[in-house]
Amino acid sequence: MADTTEYLLTWNGAEGRIVSHGYRLMTDEPFSLPFAFASLYYEPEAGNAFLVEESGVRRNLSSSEMAAVRALCDRFWQENDFPVHAYDAESGLYEGRMARSAAEAAGYAFRVNEEPDHPASKWTGEAWERLAMTVLDDGTVRDWPENVCAQCVLGFTEAEKAQMVPDRPSMYHIWDMAAGTWKDPRSLARAKMDAASSLRVDFELLRHAASQDGYFTPSYETETWTWQVMEARACLADESAQTPYVDAFLAARTDEGKPDKKTLCEDILANHAAFLAAMAAVNGAQWGYLSRVKAATTKDECLAVQNEAHEYCTLSRRTLEV
């Protein structure tokens, strides 16, 4: 052969290497050749063409033996099974390392010498590239997946995603493979439920931030507020009124700023009034957004109100934290 660098075959007694027709293969099965050897090195580029007999004697390969080696290289990749890196021919998605026979039986294309750097990759026609997004058969998506799952039918590299995939409008949107864009599969009723639930969570966080002390107050403390207000009103109306909570509270305090009973009751009512005013403002804003969701006639309108409420609550909380 004119291009001797195309051929390489070595056997070290336990492992073999063979190069031919662009394939670089490894095997742990001894090569079947018409002559015996313990080890064999046919590496034309390095100038090696010799074998070592079982007795330990080394000798150069004859011309007929070298011809037999090259003939084996020519047919080995056609007649033998070996590991390959399989991928779906249509989508390019990596299916894993498997025997060539298994890949062919499954209808996969494959690469022999090129191995992807990450299991979530696709063959682009020139190289393996990491997937930035996969699409499952139901249209749901996974960003920067760790692998290619059995339900994955489509994948985008980072460059493909930037070029072909617009920003996802919301967490509810799935990929429409026929149209090649995002779609919201929800009903209008479902969109209204999702928007209402989402903005209620946002406003609950805002209530915590808008509380009197500026931080979350545990429920076991807030549960006493009703009793505090009832006793404070009763005490200020009649000093002889029974006030077990207020009395126990004052008895437990040892700080220098401890108020008298009348002052404490006045503070309780003042704090309660401030709390009600703050909560009324939050509740009123929430009701306004909920009313808009209820009156919405499209899913896009529901999503717009939901996003607006989220932005409002986020900005309001930041203002309170300053």
C-alpha atoms as one frame of an Amber mdcrd trajectory, in Angstrom:
protein
   0.000   0.000   0.000   1.235   3.450  -0.842  -0.194   5.035   2.295   1.473
   2.871   4.934   0.480   5.254   7.745  -3.112   4.057   7.334  -2.208   0.714
   8.893  -1.207  -0.160  12.423  -1.632  -3.386  14.336  -0.078  -4.283  17.678
  -0.615  -7.053  20.221   1.239  -6.978  23.530  -0.018 -10.286  24.803  -3.091
  -8.885  26.517  -4.390  -5.984  24.424  -4.433  -5.108  20.776  -4.614  -1.921
  18.752  -5.579  -1.647  15.137  -5.792   1.357  12.805  -7.265   1.205   9.322
  -9.625   3.185   7.114  -9.777   6.002   9.658 -10.749   3.702  12.546  -8.642
   3.438  15.680  -9.807   0.355  17.550  -8.883  -1.528  20.693  -9.503  -5.199
  21.436  -8.692  -7.744  24.128  -9.122 -10.644  21.712  -5.960 -11.985  19.994
  -5.814 -11.274  16.276  -6.489 -14.187  13.945  -3.515 -14.383  11.612  -2.020
 -17.287   9.608   1.115 -17.335  11.751   1.790 -17.712  15.471   3.062 -14.975
  17.760   3.191 -14.005  21.434   3.318 -10.310  20.612   3.321  -8.386  17.375
   4.113  -4.825  16.341   3.322  -3.589  12.872   3.779   0.176  12.983   4.981
   1.383   9.587   5.197   5.024  10.639   7.537   4.089  13.483   9.457   1.592
  11.337   8.350  -1.410  13.387   7.410  -4.705  11.741   8.308  -7.594  14.009
   6.886 -10.289  16.246   7.988 -12.100  19.362   7.544 -15.858  19.409   6.348
 -17.852  22.412   9.960 -18.787  23.052  10.852 -15.113  23.395  12.685 -14.918
  20.094  12.140 -11.704  18.182  12.141 -11.625  14.378  11.067  -9.258  11.633
   7.855  -9.863   9.743   8.161 -11.316   6.266   6.535  -9.593   3.302   3.768
 -12.208   3.230   3.148 -11.735   6.974   2.945  -7.964   6.539   0.468  -8.494
   3.686  -1.627 -10.707   5.988  -1.557  -7.996   8.684  -2.714  -5.347   6.215
  -5.461  -7.638   4.944  -6.672  -8.123   8.527  -6.667  -4.337   9.034  -8.758
  -3.950   5.889 -11.488  -6.336   7.002 -11.328  -6.116  10.812 -13.669  -3.135
  11.138 -16.228  -4.876   8.916 -16.120  -8.320  10.512 -15.648  -7.566  14.207
 -17.693  -5.909  16.916 -16.221  -3.028  18.882 -17.382  -0.155  21.143 -18.800
   2.933  19.457 -20.380   6.214  20.560 -23.922   6.064  19.231 -26.284   8.910
  18.419 -29.712   9.413  16.910 -29.146  10.110  13.236 -31.988  12.653  13.034
 -31.549  14.638  16.243 -27.843  14.006  16.819 -28.531  13.230  20.492 -25.931
  11.036  22.160 -27.239   7.579  23.045 -24.157   6.351  24.883 -21.258   3.965
  24.407 -22.296   0.543  23.114 -21.219  -2.261  20.802 -21.378  -1.416  17.125
 -23.770  -4.313  16.581 -26.139  -2.884  19.203 -25.995   0.575  17.640 -26.722
  -0.814  14.185 -29.561  -2.972  15.498 -31.137   0.121  17.108 -30.742   2.155
  13.931 -28.261   4.591  15.470 -25.445   6.368  13.726 -22.146   6.234  15.560
 -18.653   7.583  15.945 -15.749   5.301  16.769 -12.853   7.507  17.668 -14.594
  10.668  18.869 -15.982  10.574  22.413 -18.137  13.403  23.814 -16.846  15.302
  26.828 -20.282  15.157  28.479 -23.096  12.565  28.345 -25.593  15.308  27.440
 -24.179  16.028  23.983 -25.105  15.877  20.316 -23.183  15.208  17.142 -23.361
  18.331  14.991 -21.865  16.732  11.881 -18.378  17.873  12.743 -17.978  17.431
  16.506 -19.717  16.627  19.774 -21.163  19.640  21.553 -22.661  20.000  25.035
 -26.439  20.406  25.138 -27.816  23.612  26.616 -31.428  22.414  26.374 -33.301
  19.208  25.640 -36.948  18.805  24.688 -38.915  15.783  25.889 -41.581  14.039
  23.838 -44.328  15.951  25.686 -42.721  19.326  24.952 -41.283  19.932  28.425
 -37.726  21.184  28.479 -34.606  20.743  30.573 -31.897  23.366  30.636 -28.295
  22.137  30.825 -29.342  18.497  31.325 -26.986  16.006  32.925 -27.857  13.293
  30.412 -30.007  12.454  27.434 -33.077  10.673  28.780 -35.203   8.121  26.959
 -37.935  10.757  26.438 -35.584  13.342  24.908 -36.358  13.885  21.231 -34.651
  17.193  20.505 -31.602  19.035  21.758 -29.993  22.423  21.286 -26.379  23.372
  21.806 -25.670  26.738  23.391 -25.115  28.302  19.964 -28.255  26.700  18.521
 -30.350  27.808  21.475 -29.153  31.397  21.135 -29.959  31.370  17.427 -33.149
  29.309  17.284 -34.881  29.440  20.670 -36.543  32.686  21.827 -36.685  33.472
  25.529 -39.144  31.239  27.338 -42.175  33.380  28.256 -42.843  31.521  31.509
 -42.288  28.323  33.440 -45.623  27.100  32.085 -44.592  27.169  28.436 -43.503
  24.031  26.607 -41.787  23.659  23.252 -44.005  23.198  20.229 -41.874  20.941
  18.023 -44.120  21.352  14.983 -44.066  25.154  15.129 -40.534  25.447  16.507
 -41.496  27.874  19.239 -43.013  28.109  22.728 -46.660  27.474  23.546 -48.766
  27.647  26.700 -50.727  24.365  26.932 -52.888  25.466  29.866 -56.560  26.283
  29.769 -57.630  29.822  30.655 -59.078  28.532  33.944 -55.746  26.883  34.808
 -53.839  30.046  33.909 -56.084  32.044  36.258 -55.496  29.564  39.078 -51.728
  29.651  38.552 -51.631  33.449  38.439 -53.741  33.782  41.593 -51.621  31.241
  43.486 -48.377  32.853  42.401 -49.332  36.393  43.334 -50.746  35.252  46.685
 -47.326  33.810  47.525 -45.649  37.066  46.463 -48.013  39.137  48.595 -47.553
  36.845  51.590 -43.820  37.564  51.434 -44.646  41.268  51.196 -46.841  41.006
  54.315 -43.945  39.589  56.266 -41.706  42.412  55.104 -44.373  44.992  55.921
 -44.894  43.722  59.464 -44.233  46.156  62.306 -40.698  44.945  63.036 -39.689
  44.448  59.451 -39.116  40.719  59.733 -41.103  37.499  59.817 -43.008  36.983
  63.060 -43.697  33.334  63.979 -47.311  32.204  64.199 -47.026  31.310  67.890
 -46.412  35.019  68.545 -49.021  36.440  66.190 -51.649  34.149  67.724 -51.417
  36.235  70.938 -52.097  39.542  69.188 -55.878  39.144  69.293 -55.788  38.550
  73.062 -53.413  41.478  73.582 -55.782  43.844  71.759 -58.845  42.541  73.598
 -57.165  42.954  77.011 -55.705  46.370  76.142 -59.111  47.714  75.107 -60.737
  46.242  78.200 -58.073  47.686  80.518 -58.227  51.167  79.045 -62.002  51.101
  79.349 -61.975  49.679  82.883 -58.845  49.430  85.032 -60.391  46.551  87.003
 -60.852  44.398  83.889 -59.206  40.966  83.894 -56.017  41.018  81.783 -54.125
  37.722  82.347 -51.865  38.009  79.299 -50.871  41.634  79.903 -50.255  40.953
  83.605 -48.099  37.889  82.903 -46.208  39.769  80.204 -45.360  42.677  82.521
 -44.435  40.319  85.363 -41.940  38.517  83.103 -40.206  41.698  81.931 -37.120
  42.833  83.856 -35.734  45.440  81.452 -35.227  49.060  82.468 -37.655  50.292
  79.794 -40.533  48.289  81.221 -43.715  50.397  80.856 -46.629  50.639  83.257
 -49.804  48.757  82.422 -51.681  51.722  80.920 -48.733  52.657  78.659 -48.321
  49.064  77.543 -51.999  48.832  76.604 -51.785  52.063  74.643 -48.688  50.737
  72.806 -50.504  47.493  71.978 -53.389  49.370  70.397 -51.088  51.775  68.547
 -49.054  48.873  67.154 -52.233  47.053  66.202 -53.529  50.102  64.336 -50.228
  50.461  62.470 -50.251  46.755  61.627 -53.822  46.915  60.315 -52.984  49.915
  58.168 -49.955  48.177  56.687 -51.883  44.961  56.047 -54.805  46.871  54.556
 -52.469  48.471  52.033 -50.968  45.100  51.072 -54.353  43.363  50.961 -55.829
  46.143  48.873 -53.037  45.902  46.327 -53.378  42.118  46.239 -57.114  42.358
  45.692 -56.552  44.687  42.775 -54.305  42.168  41.037 -56.642  39.267  41.857
 -59.538  41.205  40.357 -57.573  41.723  37.147 -56.766  38.013  36.965 -60.425
  37.139  37.484 -61.453  39.477  34.657 -58.704  38.298  32.261 -59.880  36.876
  28.941 -56.599  35.367  27.717 -53.743  33.324  29.158 -51.275  36.012  28.118
 -53.212  38.557  30.132 -53.125  36.291  33.207 -49.370  35.879  32.848 -48.860
  39.616  32.406 -50.768  40.371  35.627 -48.856  37.637  37.457 -45.505  39.075
  36.344 -46.566  42.624  37.184 -47.640  41.556  40.683 -44.335  39.761  41.211
 -42.385  42.864  40.186 -44.545  45.076  42.421 -44.025  42.861  45.468 -40.299
  42.499  44.832 -39.745  46.241  44.509 -41.939  46.955  47.543 -39.970  44.498
  49.675 -36.690  46.062  48.599 -38.012  49.469  49.559 -38.946  48.200  53.025
 -35.526  46.586  53.489 -33.626  49.819  52.816
